[in-house]
Amino acid sequence: KNQIKYTHYSDSHMEGTITVDKDQVIFTSIPYDKDWEITIDGKKVQQTKILGEFMGIDCEEGTHTISLKYKTHYEIPILISIGTAASMIIHEIIKRKKQKDTKLA
């Protein structure tokens, strides 16, 4: 009873519909993580922690579309990759300049 009927399901995005007969908290077996973004009928809602580790969603009576998206943080790995590539290029330029200076001497 009151289960989400998923219309889309992937590792980082789930969407579906649910009908609840009274205002209640929807229990999920998804571990609580602040990086989940949840919308009900297009409106952002906050999750709650259930039993210390699971995610719950406050839901009003009626039929609703629920979307759960996991916000990945690619910024730091991208910056590290760009910094590493830039360092390697600078190192290679300095190395070649030193080799050129050594040949001229």
A tleap script that builds the chain and sets N, CA, C and O, in Angstrom:
source leaprc.protein.ff14SB
mol = sequence {
  NLYS ASN GLN ILE LYS TYR THR HIE TYR SER
  ASP SER HIE MET GLU GLY THR ILE THR VAL
  ASP LYS ASP GLN VAL ILE PHE THR SER ILE
  PRO TYR ASP LYS ASP TRP GLU ILE THR ILE
  ASP GLY LYS LYS VAL GLN GLN THR LYS ILE
  LEU GLY GLU PHE MET GLY ILE ASP CYS GLU
  GLU GLY THR HIE THR ILE SER LEU LYS TYR
  LYS THR HIE TYR GLU ILE PRO ILE LEU ILE
  SER ILE GLY THR ALA ALA SER MET ILE ILE
  HIE GLU ILE ILE LYS ARG LYS LYS GLN LYS
  ASP THR LYS LEU CALA
}
set mol.1.N position { 0.836 -1.179 0.000 }
set mol.1.CA position { 0.000 0.000 0.000 }
set mol.1.C position { 0.883 1.245 0.000 }
set mol.1.O position { 1.933 1.261 0.643 }
set mol.2.N position { 0.470 2.271 -0.705 }
set mol.2.CA position { 1.176 3.551 -0.777 }
set mol.2.C position { 2.614 3.408 -1.261 }
set mol.2.O position { 3.515 4.056 -0.728 }
set mol.3.N position { 2.834 2.571 -2.258 }
set mol.3.CA position { 4.165 2.403 -2.818 }
set mol.3.C position { 4.336 3.316 -4.025 }
set mol.3.O position { 3.382 3.605 -4.747 }
set mol.4.N position { 5.580 3.766 -4.230 }
set mol.4.CA position { 5.889 4.570 -5.406 }
set mol.4.C position { 5.916 3.646 -6.619 }
set mol.4.O position { 6.583 2.611 -6.612 }
set mol.5.N position { 5.178 4.034 -7.663 }
set mol.5.CA position { 5.210 3.298 -8.933 }
set mol.5.C position { 6.185 4.037 -9.833 }
set mol.5.O position { 5.862 5.087 -10.388 }
set mol.6.N position { 7.392 3.473 -9.972 }
set mol.6.CA position { 8.464 4.151 -10.696 }
set mol.6.C position { 8.220 4.169 -12.199 }
set mol.6.O position { 7.858 3.156 -12.798 }
set mol.7.N position { 8.427 5.345 -12.796 }
set mol.7.CA position { 8.356 5.503 -14.250 }
set mol.7.C position { 9.755 5.680 -14.826 }
set mol.7.O position { 9.964 5.506 -16.027 }
set mol.8.N position { 10.705 6.024 -13.974 }
set mol.8.CA position { 12.113 6.157 -14.374 }
set mol.8.C position { 12.963 5.724 -13.190 }
set mol.8.O position { 12.673 6.072 -12.045 }
set mol.9.N position { 14.024 4.955 -13.477 }
set mol.9.CA position { 14.880 4.474 -12.406 }
set mol.9.C position { 16.305 4.326 -12.922 }
set mol.9.O position { 16.549 3.605 -13.890 }
set mol.10.N position { 17.247 5.011 -12.274 }
set mol.10.CA position { 18.669 4.847 -12.573 }
set mol.10.C position { 19.435 5.013 -11.265 }
set mol.10.O position { 18.830 5.196 -10.209 }
set mol.11.N position { 20.768 4.949 -11.332 }
set mol.11.CA position { 21.574 5.062 -10.115 }
set mol.11.C position { 21.396 6.396 -9.406 }
set mol.11.O position { 21.473 6.461 -8.179 }
set mol.12.N position { 21.159 7.463 -10.168 }
set mol.12.CA position { 21.127 8.788 -9.560 }
set mol.12.C position { 19.812 9.543 -9.759 }
set mol.12.O position { 19.703 10.704 -9.367 }
set mol.13.N position { 18.817 8.898 -10.360 }
set mol.13.CA position { 17.535 9.585 -10.578 }
set mol.13.C position { 16.403 8.564 -10.596 }
set mol.13.O position { 16.429 7.582 -11.338 }
set mol.14.N position { 15.415 8.830 -9.759 }
set mol.14.CA position { 14.218 7.991 -9.728 }
set mol.14.C position { 13.010 8.907 -9.787 }
set mol.14.O position { 12.989 9.980 -9.184 }
set mol.15.N position { 12.016 8.464 -10.519 }
set mol.15.CA position { 10.785 9.249 -10.602 }
set mol.15.C position { 9.605 8.306 -10.686 }
set mol.15.O position { 9.681 7.240 -11.297 }
set mol.16.N position { 8.513 8.716 -10.062 }
set mol.16.CA position { 7.322 7.886 -10.090 }
set mol.16.C position { 6.140 8.601 -9.469 }
set mol.16.O position { 6.208 9.780 -9.124 }
set mol.17.N position { 5.059 7.857 -9.339 }
set mol.17.CA position { 3.843 8.418 -8.746 }
set mol.17.C position { 3.464 7.612 -7.514 }
set mol.17.O position { 3.797 6.435 -7.381 }
set mol.18.N position { 2.760 8.287 -6.625 }
set mol.18.CA position { 2.289 7.632 -5.412 }
set mol.18.C position { 0.948 8.244 -5.027 }
set mol.18.O position { 0.721 9.441 -5.203 }
set mol.19.N position { 0.082 7.414 -4.508 }
set mol.19.CA position { -1.193 7.892 -3.961 }
set mol.19.C position { -1.210 7.560 -2.487 }
set mol.19.O position { -1.055 6.404 -2.097 }
set mol.20.N position { -1.403 8.593 -1.662 }
set mol.20.CA position { -1.488 8.383 -0.218 }
set mol.20.C position { -2.865 8.838 0.253 }
set mol.20.O position { -3.390 9.852 -0.208 }
set mol.21.N position { -3.438 8.076 1.175 }
set mol.21.CA position { -4.808 8.368 1.603 }
set mol.21.C position { -4.885 9.327 2.790 }
set mol.21.O position { -5.976 9.707 3.216 }
set mol.22.N position { -3.707 9.725 3.330 }
set mol.22.CA position { -3.666 10.742 4.384 }
set mol.22.C position { -2.251 11.307 4.421 }
set mol.22.O position { -1.322 10.697 3.891 }
set mol.23.N position { -2.086 12.462 5.040 }
set mol.23.CA position { -0.753 13.039 5.188 }
set mol.23.C position { 0.124 12.054 5.962 }
set mol.23.O position { -0.272 11.541 7.009 }
set mol.24.N position { 1.326 11.798 5.426 }
set mol.24.CA position { 2.205 10.843 6.084 }
set mol.24.C position { 3.632 10.976 5.586 }
set mol.24.O position { 3.908 11.708 4.636 }
set mol.25.N position { 4.528 10.261 6.237 }
set mol.25.CA position { 5.920 10.200 5.821 }
set mol.25.C position { 6.093 8.941 4.978 }
set mol.25.O position { 5.748 7.839 5.406 }
set mol.26.N position { 6.628 9.118 3.789 }
set mol.26.CA position { 6.914 7.976 2.922 }
set mol.26.C position { 8.283 7.434 3.324 }
set mol.26.O position { 9.277 8.160 3.302 }
set mol.27.N position { 8.326 6.175 3.686 }
set mol.27.CA position { 9.580 5.520 4.066 }
set mol.27.C position { 10.253 4.990 2.812 }
set mol.27.O position { 9.603 4.362 1.976 }
set mol.28.N position { 11.559 5.238 2.672 }
set mol.28.CA position { 12.318 4.633 1.580 }
set mol.28.C position { 13.427 3.770 2.182 }
set mol.28.O position { 13.840 3.976 3.323 }
set mol.29.N position { 13.893 2.822 1.413 }
set mol.29.CA position { 15.025 2.009 1.869 }
set mol.29.C position { 16.345 2.628 1.420 }
set mol.29.O position { 17.399 2.000 1.519 }
set mol.30.N position { 16.278 3.865 0.923 }
set mol.30.CA position { 17.476 4.576 0.481 }
set mol.30.C position { 18.168 5.155 1.719 }
set mol.30.O position { 17.522 5.813 2.535 }
set mol.31.N position { 19.465 4.918 1.863 }
set mol.31.CA position { 20.173 5.508 3.004 }
set mol.31.C position { 20.101 7.039 2.950 }
set mol.31.O position { 20.186 7.641 1.879 }
set mol.32.N position { 19.942 7.649 4.119 }
set mol.32.CA position { 19.877 9.109 4.205 }
set mol.32.C position { 21.191 9.713 3.731 }
set mol.32.O position { 22.269 9.295 4.151 }
set mol.33.N position { 21.085 10.705 2.847 }
set mol.33.CA position { 22.242 11.443 2.362 }
set mol.33.C position { 21.753 12.818 1.951 }
set mol.33.O position { 20.793 12.937 1.189 }
set mol.34.N position { 22.404 13.854 2.449 }
set mol.34.CA position { 21.953 15.221 2.200 }
set mol.34.C position { 22.011 15.609 0.726 }
set mol.34.O position { 21.429 16.624 0.344 }
set mol.35.N position { 22.693 14.836 -0.107 }
set mol.35.CA position { 22.838 15.179 -1.514 }
set mol.35.C position { 21.672 14.724 -2.396 }
set mol.35.O position { 21.708 14.931 -3.609 }
set mol.36.N position { 20.652 14.117 -1.816 }
set mol.36.CA position { 19.449 13.797 -2.585 }
set mol.36.C position { 18.596 15.054 -2.696 }
set mol.36.O position { 18.346 15.733 -1.700 }
set mol.37.N position { 18.153 15.357 -3.905 }
set mol.37.CA position { 17.224 16.468 -4.135 }
set mol.37.C position { 15.866 15.844 -4.459 }
set mol.37.O position { 15.738 15.063 -5.401 }
set mol.38.N position { 14.863 16.200 -3.667 }
set mol.38.CA position { 13.553 15.572 -3.804 }
set mol.38.C position { 12.523 16.630 -4.169 }
set mol.38.O position { 12.475 17.706 -3.573 }
set mol.39.N position { 11.695 16.300 -5.166 }
set mol.39.CA position { 10.580 17.181 -5.509 }
set mol.39.C position { 9.296 16.356 -5.507 }
set mol.39.O position { 9.277 15.192 -5.907 }
set mol.40.N position { 8.231 16.994 -5.046 }
set mol.40.CA position { 6.894 16.412 -5.123 }
set mol.40.C position { 6.064 17.378 -5.960 }
set mol.40.O position { 5.897 18.545 -5.606 }
set mol.41.N position { 5.555 16.876 -7.061 }
set mol.41.CA position { 4.781 17.697 -7.996 }
set mol.41.C position { 5.560 18.944 -8.397 }
set mol.41.O position { 4.986 20.025 -8.532 }
set mol.42.N position { 6.872 18.789 -8.587 }
set mol.42.CA position { 7.722 19.883 -9.040 }
set mol.42.C position { 8.193 20.834 -7.951 }
set mol.42.O position { 8.966 21.750 -8.232 }
set mol.43.N position { 7.747 20.639 -6.719 }
set mol.43.CA position { 8.148 21.520 -5.613 }
set mol.43.C position { 9.188 20.814 -4.754 }
set mol.43.O position { 8.985 19.677 -4.327 }
set mol.44.N position { 10.306 21.499 -4.504 }
set mol.44.CA position { 11.383 20.919 -3.718 }
set mol.44.C position { 10.930 20.721 -2.277 }
set mol.44.O position { 10.335 21.614 -1.673 }
set mol.45.N position { 11.220 19.535 -1.732 }
set mol.45.CA position { 10.897 19.216 -0.342 }
set mol.45.C position { 12.149 18.680 0.345 }
set mol.45.O position { 13.072 18.193 -0.307 }
set mol.46.N position { 12.162 18.779 1.669 }
set mol.46.CA position { 13.280 18.270 2.450 }
set mol.46.C position { 13.006 16.830 2.857 }
set mol.46.O position { 11.866 16.441 3.114 }
set mol.47.N position { 14.045 16.074 2.907 }
set mol.47.CA position { 13.933 14.704 3.394 }
set mol.47.C position { 14.058 14.683 4.905 }
set mol.47.O position { 14.546 15.635 5.515 }
set mol.48.N position { 13.615 13.598 5.497 }
set mol.48.CA position { 13.788 13.408 6.930 }
set mol.48.C position { 14.551 12.105 7.146 }
set mol.48.O position { 14.559 11.225 6.284 }
set mol.49.N position { 15.182 11.997 8.290 }
set mol.49.CA position { 15.935 10.785 8.614 }
set mol.49.C position { 15.035 9.873 9.425 }
set mol.49.O position { 14.454 10.287 10.428 }
set mol.50.N position { 14.923 8.619 8.980 }
set mol.50.CA position { 14.086 7.639 9.653 }
set mol.50.C position { 14.977 6.523 10.200 }
set mol.50.O position { 15.862 6.024 9.506 }
set mol.51.N position { 14.735 6.147 11.432 }
set mol.51.CA position { 15.492 5.083 12.099 }
set mol.51.C position { 16.994 5.352 12.076 }
set mol.51.O position { 17.798 4.420 12.086 }
set mol.52.N position { 17.363 6.616 12.045 }
set mol.52.CA position { 18.760 7.003 12.105 }
set mol.52.C position { 19.547 6.865 10.833 }
set mol.52.O position { 20.689 7.320 10.782 }
set mol.53.N position { 18.988 6.250 9.784 }
set mol.53.CA position { 19.791 6.071 8.582 }
set mol.53.C position { 19.027 6.040 7.262 }
set mol.53.O position { 19.655 6.111 6.206 }
set mol.54.N position { 17.718 5.938 7.278 }
set mol.54.CA position { 16.968 5.875 6.026 }
set mol.54.C position { 16.326 7.214 5.702 }
set mol.54.O position { 16.166 8.071 6.572 }
set mol.55.N position { 15.962 7.379 4.441 }
set mol.55.CA position { 15.369 8.624 3.992 }
set mol.55.C position { 13.851 8.522 3.989 }
set mol.55.O position { 13.275 7.545 3.510 }
set mol.56.N position { 13.223 9.550 4.532 }
set mol.56.CA position { 11.776 9.648 4.528 }
set mol.56.C position { 11.353 10.945 3.857 }
set mol.56.O position { 12.113 11.913 3.825 }
set mol.57.N position { 10.136 10.960 3.322 }
set mol.57.CA position { 9.629 12.125 2.609 }
set mol.57.C position { 8.234 12.434 3.131 }
set mol.57.O position { 7.335 11.597 3.062 }
set mol.58.N position { 8.058 13.660 3.661 }
set mol.58.CA position { 6.724 14.094 4.101 }
set mol.58.C position { 5.848 14.276 2.868 }
set mol.58.O position { 6.244 14.943 1.912 }
set mol.59.N position { 4.661 13.685 2.891 }
set mol.59.CA position { 3.775 13.742 1.737 }
set mol.59.C position { 2.343 13.995 2.191 }
set mol.59.O position { 1.864 13.410 3.163 }
set mol.60.N position { 1.675 14.879 1.463 }
set mol.60.CA position { 0.274 15.175 1.756 }
set mol.60.C position { -0.635 14.167 1.058 }
set mol.60.O position { -0.224 13.484 0.121 }
set mol.61.N position { -1.852 14.088 1.522 }
set mol.61.CA position { -2.856 13.203 0.949 }
set mol.61.C position { -3.038 13.517 -0.537 }
set mol.61.O position { -3.017 14.679 -0.945 }
set mol.62.N position { -3.215 12.465 -1.336 }
set mol.62.CA position { -3.487 12.635 -2.765 }
set mol.62.C position { -2.526 11.846 -3.628 }
set mol.62.O position { -1.731 11.048 -3.133 }
set mol.63.N position { -2.612 12.081 -4.928 }
set mol.63.CA position { -1.730 11.433 -5.902 }
set mol.63.C position { -0.665 12.433 -6.317 }
set mol.63.O position { -0.971 13.568 -6.683 }
set mol.64.N position { 0.582 12.002 -6.257 }
set mol.64.CA position { 1.700 12.908 -6.499 }
set mol.64.C position { 2.757 12.275 -7.390 }
set mol.64.O position { 2.895 11.054 -7.454 }
set mol.65.N position { 3.498 13.138 -8.076 }
set mol.65.CA position { 4.685 12.725 -8.813 }
set mol.65.C position { 5.886 13.068 -7.949 }
set mol.65.O position { 6.052 14.212 -7.524 }
set mol.66.N position { 6.718 12.075 -7.692 }
set mol.66.CA position { 7.898 12.258 -6.846 }
set mol.66.C position { 9.144 12.031 -7.682 }
set mol.66.O position { 9.241 11.063 -8.436 }
set mol.67.N position { 10.097 12.946 -7.535 }
set mol.67.CA position { 11.371 12.829 -8.232 }
set mol.67.C position { 12.497 12.878 -7.205 }
set mol.67.O position { 12.522 13.762 -6.349 }
set mol.68.N position { 13.417 11.938 -7.288 }
set mol.68.CA position { 14.582 11.895 -6.407 }
set mol.68.C position { 15.827 11.918 -7.291 }
set mol.68.O position { 16.038 11.014 -8.100 }
set mol.69.N position { 16.645 12.951 -7.134 }
set mol.69.CA position { 17.876 13.075 -7.918 }
set mol.69.C position { 19.049 13.203 -6.968 }
set mol.69.O position { 19.010 13.975 -6.010 }
set mol.70.N position { 20.089 12.441 -7.245 }
set mol.70.CA position { 21.292 12.530 -6.432 }
set mol.70.C position { 22.225 13.546 -7.059 }
set mol.70.O position { 22.619 13.411 -8.218 }
set mol.71.N position { 22.578 14.567 -6.286 }
set mol.71.CA position { 23.457 15.626 -6.782 }
set mol.71.C position { 24.897 15.155 -6.648 }
set mol.71.O position { 25.419 15.004 -5.544 }
set mol.72.N position { 25.521 14.929 -7.783 }
set mol.72.CA position { 26.927 14.547 -7.765 }
set mol.72.C position { 27.781 15.797 -7.759 }
set mol.72.O position { 27.394 16.829 -8.307 }
set mol.73.N position { 28.933 15.699 -7.142 }
set mol.73.CA position { 29.840 16.839 -7.025 }
set mol.73.C position { 31.083 16.567 -7.869 }
set mol.73.O position { 32.069 16.010 -7.387 }
set mol.74.N position { 31.014 16.969 -9.131 }
set mol.74.CA position { 32.132 16.754 -10.043 }
set mol.74.C position { 33.154 17.883 -10.000 }
set mol.74.O position { 34.233 17.752 -10.577 }
set mol.75.N position { 32.841 18.985 -9.331 }
set mol.75.CA position { 33.705 20.153 -9.387 }
set mol.75.C position { 35.122 19.860 -8.896 }
set mol.75.O position { 36.097 20.195 -9.568 }
set mol.76.N position { 35.234 19.238 -7.730 }
set mol.76.CA position { 36.559 18.999 -7.150 }
set mol.76.C position { 37.386 18.041 -8.011 }
set mol.76.O position { 38.542 18.356 -8.296 }
set mol.77.N position { 36.853 16.880 -8.444 }
set mol.77.CA position { 37.669 16.012 -9.306 }
set mol.77.C position { 38.060 16.683 -10.622 }
set mol.77.O position { 39.160 16.458 -11.125 }
set mol.78.N position { 37.180 17.496 -11.177 }
set mol.78.CA position { 37.512 18.195 -12.425 }
set mol.78.C position { 38.645 19.188 -12.172 }
set mol.78.O position { 39.593 19.255 -12.954 }
set mol.79.N position { 38.555 19.958 -11.089 }
set mol.79.CA position { 39.618 20.917 -10.781 }
set mol.79.C position { 40.950 20.218 -10.528 }
set mol.79.O position { 41.997 20.707 -10.950 }
set mol.80.N position { 40.916 19.085 -9.846 }
set mol.80.CA position { 42.144 18.320 -9.609 }
set mol.80.C position { 42.732 17.839 -10.930 }
set mol.80.O position { 43.944 17.915 -11.135 }
set mol.81.N position { 41.885 17.347 -11.821 }
set mol.81.CA position { 42.360 16.877 -13.125 }
set mol.81.C position { 42.962 18.007 -13.941 }
set mol.81.O position { 44.018 17.839 -14.552 }
set mol.82.N position { 42.299 19.158 -13.956 }
set mol.82.CA position { 42.815 20.304 -14.713 }
set mol.82.C position { 44.144 20.774 -14.110 }
set mol.82.O position { 45.091 21.069 -14.838 }
set mol.83.N position { 44.204 20.840 -12.777 }
set mol.83.CA position { 45.444 21.239 -12.117 }
set mol.83.C position { 46.587 20.281 -12.404 }
set mol.83.O position { 47.717 20.712 -12.633 }
set mol.84.N position { 46.302 18.982 -12.394 }
set mol.84.CA position { 47.321 17.978 -12.685 }
set mol.84.C position { 47.808 18.110 -14.121 }
set mol.84.O position { 49.013 18.072 -14.372 }
set mol.85.N position { 46.890 18.264 -15.060 }
set mol.85.CA position { 47.268 18.419 -16.468 }
set mol.85.C position { 48.103 19.680 -16.667 }
set mol.85.O position { 49.107 19.655 -17.378 }
set mol.86.N position { 47.689 20.785 -16.039 }
set mol.86.CA position { 48.445 22.038 -16.163 }
set mol.86.C position { 49.846 21.870 -15.575 }
set mol.86.O position { 50.819 22.352 -16.155 }
set mol.87.N position { 49.958 21.194 -14.436 }
set mol.87.CA position { 51.265 20.963 -13.810 }
set mol.87.C position { 52.165 20.128 -14.710 }
set mol.87.O position { 53.358 20.406 -14.830 }
set mol.88.N position { 51.602 19.119 -15.335 }
set mol.88.CA position { 52.382 18.273 -16.235 }
set mol.88.C position { 52.871 19.061 -17.448 }
set mol.88.O position { 54.011 18.891 -17.881 }
set mol.89.N position { 52.032 19.905 -17.985 }
set mol.89.CA position { 52.420 20.732 -19.144 }
set mol.89.C position { 53.521 21.709 -18.747 }
set mol.89.O position { 54.512 21.857 -19.462 }
set mol.90.N position { 53.346 22.374 -17.609 }
set mol.90.CA position { 54.364 23.323 -17.143 }
set mol.90.C position { 55.679 22.604 -16.881 }
set mol.90.O position { 56.742 23.113 -17.235 }
set mol.91.N position { 55.620 21.428 -16.264 }
set mol.91.CA position { 56.821 20.644 -16.006 }
set mol.91.C position { 57.532 20.295 -17.306 }
set mol.91.O position { 58.755 20.404 -17.395 }
set mol.92.N position { 56.786 19.883 -18.297 }
set mol.92.CA position { 57.374 19.516 -19.594 }
set mol.92.C position { 58.005 20.729 -20.277 }
set mol.92.O position { 59.077 20.613 -20.871 }
set mol.93.N position { 57.359 21.879 -20.200 }
set mol.93.CA position { 57.904 23.102 -20.804 }
set mol.93.C position { 59.226 23.475 -20.128 }
set mol.93.O position { 60.206 23.793 -20.802 }
set mol.94.N position { 59.246 23.434 -18.794 }
set mol.94.CA position { 60.474 23.764 -18.057 }
set mol.94.C position { 61.579 22.771 -18.387 }
set mol.94.O position { 62.727 23.165 -18.594 }
set mol.95.N position { 61.244 21.497 -18.436 }
set mol.95.CA position { 62.221 20.454 -18.747 }
set mol.95.C position { 62.828 20.669 -20.131 }
set mol.95.O position { 64.044 20.576 -20.300 }
set mol.96.N position { 61.987 20.955 -21.113 }
set mol.96.CA position { 62.495 21.174 -22.480 }
set mol.96.C position { 63.347 22.445 -22.556 }
set mol.96.O position { 64.348 22.479 -23.271 }
set mol.97.N position { 62.949 23.485 -21.821 }
set mol.97.CA position { 63.730 24.722 -21.835 }
set mol.97.C position { 65.097 24.474 -21.225 }
set mol.97.O position { 66.097 24.973 -21.740 }
set mol.98.N position { 65.165 23.697 -20.114 }
set mol.98.CA position { 66.454 23.380 -19.499 }
set mol.98.C position { 67.324 22.560 -20.442 }
set mol.98.O position { 68.532 22.782 -20.523 }
set mol.99.N position { 66.714 21.605 -21.160 }
set mol.99.CA position { 67.467 20.795 -22.112 }
set mol.99.C position { 68.013 21.672 -23.235 }
set mol.99.O position { 69.149 21.491 -23.672 }
set mol.100.N position { 67.214 22.607 -23.693 }
set mol.100.CA position { 67.633 23.514 -24.774 }
set mol.100.C position { 68.769 24.401 -24.295 }
set mol.100.O position { 69.737 24.616 -25.024 }
set mol.101.N position { 68.661 24.928 -23.052 }
set mol.101.CA position { 69.704 25.777 -22.498 }
set mol.101.C position { 71.006 24.979 -22.312 }
set mol.101.O position { 72.092 25.517 -22.526 }
set mol.102.N position { 70.907 23.717 -21.920 }
set mol.102.CA position { 72.079 22.867 -21.721 }
set mol.102.C position { 72.784 22.605 -23.048 }
set mol.102.O position { 74.014 22.580 -23.089 }
set mol.103.N position { 72.040 22.411 -24.125 }
set mol.103.CA position { 72.634 22.151 -25.443 }
set mol.103.C position { 73.340 23.392 -25.979 }
set mol.103.O position { 74.348 23.276 -26.677 }
set mol.104.N position { 72.827 24.568 -25.663 }
set mol.104.CA position { 73.418 25.811 -26.133 }
set mol.104.C position { 74.696 26.129 -25.373 }
set mol.104.O position { 75.549 26.836 -25.909 }
set mol.105.N position { 74.863 25.651 -24.178 }
set mol.105.CA position { 76.033 26.000 -23.368 }
set mol.105.C position { 77.255 25.227 -23.732 }
set mol.105.O position { 78.310 25.422 -23.129 }
savepdb mol mol.pdb
quit
